[in-house]
Amino acid sequence: MQGVKKNRFREIYDSLPARQEVAPKSDWVNEIAEITKSHPTTVRAWLYGAQKPDALKTSILSKHLGIPEDELFS
């Protein structure tokens, strides 16, 4: 991902601590998966830019994270 600008969604993930007894990043991915009714693998695909969530899931994420929809994945 060199030279690729990270989206706000990915920036939140990257700002979490790397390791603890229960990995915070895994917990966050699982939380996002739960609130969007998605699989954690799908959430990771959003993080890596392989996929983007549909409009409903983007709306849910926007409300949950407090970030405007148009900023999450751009």
N, C-alpha and C positions, 0 to 999 in steps of 0.2 A: 504494500500500500504506500510505497514511497511516492511523494509528489502528489498524492491525492488528498484534497482537503477533507478533513473529518467533519461529519455532520454533528449536530448538537446531541442527538441520541447517542452516538458513539462517544462523544466527549464526556457525557455523564458516566458511561460505563468505564472509560479509561481513568476517570478521577477516583474510582473506588480503590481501596487498598488491595494489594496483590494477594496476600495470604493471611489467613487466620485459621483457627481450628475448623470453622466452617467458612469456606471461601466466600467473601462478600460479593464478589462478582457472580458467582454461581447462584447465590441467594437472590441477587438482583434480577438475573435472567429468569429464574424460576418465578419470582414475584410478577415480573412483566408478563410472562407466559400465562400465569394464573389470571391476571386481571383482563387480559385480552382473549382468554380462552384459546390460546395457541400452544404449540409444543415448544419447549426450550430450544430445539434445533431451529425452529422457524425464527425465534427471536435472535438467535446467533446469526442467521442469514441476514436479518435486518441490520445487525451490527456491522457485518462485513460488506454490506452493500450488494449482496447477491440478490436480494429481494427487497421490496418495500411493502409495508402493510397496506391493506385496503383502507378506504376512507373512514369506515366505522372504527377500526382499530387505531388509526391515526388520531381520531377524535378522542378516543378513550385515553391514549397515551398523552395527548396534549393536556387534557384535564388533570390527569394523575401527576404529570411531571411539571405542570405550570409553565409550559413552553408553547408558544403559538404553533399551530399545525404546520404553517408554511416554513418554519425554522427547524423542525425536527429532523427532516431527512434531506435538507438542501445544503 
